[in-house]
Amino acid sequence: MRRTMLFFPGNSPNMLLNAGYLGSDSLILDLEDAVAITEKDSARILVRNAITGLEYEKEIIVRINPVGTPFWEKDLETIIPVKPHMIMPTKVGTAEDVRIVSAKIAEIEEACGMEAGSTKLIPLIETALGIENAYQIATADSRVCALFLGGEDLTADLRCKRTKEGKEIFYARTRIVMAARAAGIDVYDTPWTDVEDFDGLVKDAEFAKSLGFTGKSSISPRHIPYINKVFSPTEEEIQYAQDVIDCIERAKAEGKGVVSLRGKMIDAPIVARAVQTLEAARQIKGGK
Amino acid sequence: MSKLLKDLKEAIRLSGLKDGMTISFHHHLRNGDRTAVMVLEAARELGIKDLNVNISSVFDTHASFIDMIKEGVITGIETDYMGGAVGKAISSGIMEKPVIFRTHGGRPGDIIRGASHIDVAFVAAPTSDAEGNCTGKMGKSACGSLGYAFADAMYADKTVVITDNLIEGILDKPSISGEYVDYVVAVEKIGEPSGIVSGTTKITKDPVGLVIADYAAKAIEASGLLKDGFSFQTGAGGASLAAAKYLKDIMMEKNIKGSFGLGGITSYMVDMLECGCFEKLYDVQCFDLGAVESIRTNPNHIEITAEKYASPWLEENMVNDLDVVILGATEIDTNFNVNVHTDSNGCIMGGSGGHSDTAAGAKIAMIVAPLSRARISIVTDEVLCKSTPGSTVDVLVTQCGIAVNPLRPELSERFKEAGLPVVDIHDLAEKAKRLNGVPLKPQRGDKVVAEVLYRDGTLLDRIYNVID
């Protein structure tokens, strides 16, 4: 389950050391924007060593430099052999961008004797072109298991101001959610960048959840508990899900075909959602 | 005969202070204290030497003690805490006699039962009248509680109050009664206000500290002790304060009415009092301006003596009524022994204060600490100095999980039931070794530079000189 994805600069040993303990469901170890050009090679080595040496008990995503830069291939050659769960290609504008990265990963997987296709992709869509091609990107390759919206670069590309209200990315948000869901994959929202504004963060996360996002990324560890809470099932939701399962079990025992709970018919999607809710509740019990 | 004297030298003469005697000071003025140095300089000018200084804590403001030790003015120190400046010099072996470390409860206990005799107590008082009725709650050098000074004033052969706010008439509601005071001296300044109390104490923003605090609050909630009547003490460190904040949130949400908050008091504890989380605060020492203001104005914020706070010889001391105390550590070993006296090089830079008193008294003594600081492992196989025995420490909370003392299996079960990450302390030590490596042991000589006494006066450990 991914409610939160927390970014860590790939060139900060102290942050990488504690990355696994800050409560986020996934860790994004960054080789791209958080790392100065002069630090690219050292960050790559540090991230590789962190993955092998620190025994993170979290999902590891490595954000690589965009196709077209002199760095992305070296990023993959260094990182893929240590088996991160996912690679986040950046500035993805077309399905072809995804296929180029996927082909390079396939080469490395084969050379290392890894299972073909074991490395997944979560393309970062942060340009107008990428938004318009979101569905093609989502379905470009079987490695793609989620889409990720980058609001900051997108608004720069749109030549508009990034605001807390976020009207300027409303279309992008709904478009990317629609594309991901149409492709049957997850979708993650852009970070909230004001590290001190927790009320604004919660409103923004609740809005993203209401649009259909699976979870939200963050640049601040202090944001994590707030986002986790928004994307976790509430006590009422958990109780309702349990009631749905109990109701279905009873109906099965009694040989009934159609059942209702609190005056509403229980059908397959409701049961599926109840199972998801209870599984999510099980995974986060006692967590953050 | 008037107790009011013209200056410190006259007070020293009349008190009968001579070579080889013991003088005492309290540390309520913390790093702003000028009194101890002022008195010792006056004694030096009078040619007095070979003094044993019993001071409840030594801060860096007392760095001129180092020269006085070298000159022979000071030949012994008894204290509960020693900051890094004097600590480093002591660790190098500049003093012949070892420093005697006590605890905040052991010190008044030993003074009262006669195990630690004081010839002349010098009590810095932010406000006093000419009879020596004095308080810390008012005046330009206000520090709030004078909890650590009571035993000194009451049991020393002679007591001298030194104030920079001498009032006319009789002081209403003094902390220390003039009946215990022999002489009063007015000076221009007893301390530097900026060093006495900080403006406000602040919660950490360090994400690792916040994770530790979150686990700590959840563990307290899971322990079963967090219910009406709950009593609590925490330090002023960033993660401890953050834990108090999270605890307050839980108490407010669940409408839990605690009985009392104890110890050194910060604005955060005052806030918890004002929000109804506690009925009373019992205050042996104020850490910030908010606490000073509160103890002056809020009748439910009550000054207590160090004896009442933590003396093991007083059955009805407050630490014995504590449910939970949150404490720090510079090192903790796999037997849960805690070091708060030395740094990783074996140099003195702290002391027990109330650490082992509260650990012994509270139902749960919880240590909050990161696994490592600046690549130095905090969880180790064996601490360099045993400040608090592991048998009195119940829980260690780190960012990597919560270790529970095997003596408290029921706590471990409760934490697991609540879904908290319970880990074996040996696994934490191994993890720390893997990340940081195993450092070389500091080079120590065979000269004992300090003896660490447990709260009951028994010898707990010895600290040896450090070789550069």
Interface residues (C-beta under 8 A of the other chain):
Chain A: L17 N18 Y21 L22 G23 L54 S220 P221 R222 P225 K285 G286 G287 K288
Chain B: K205 P207 V208 L210 V211 D214 K218 Q399 C400 A418 G419 L420 P421 L435
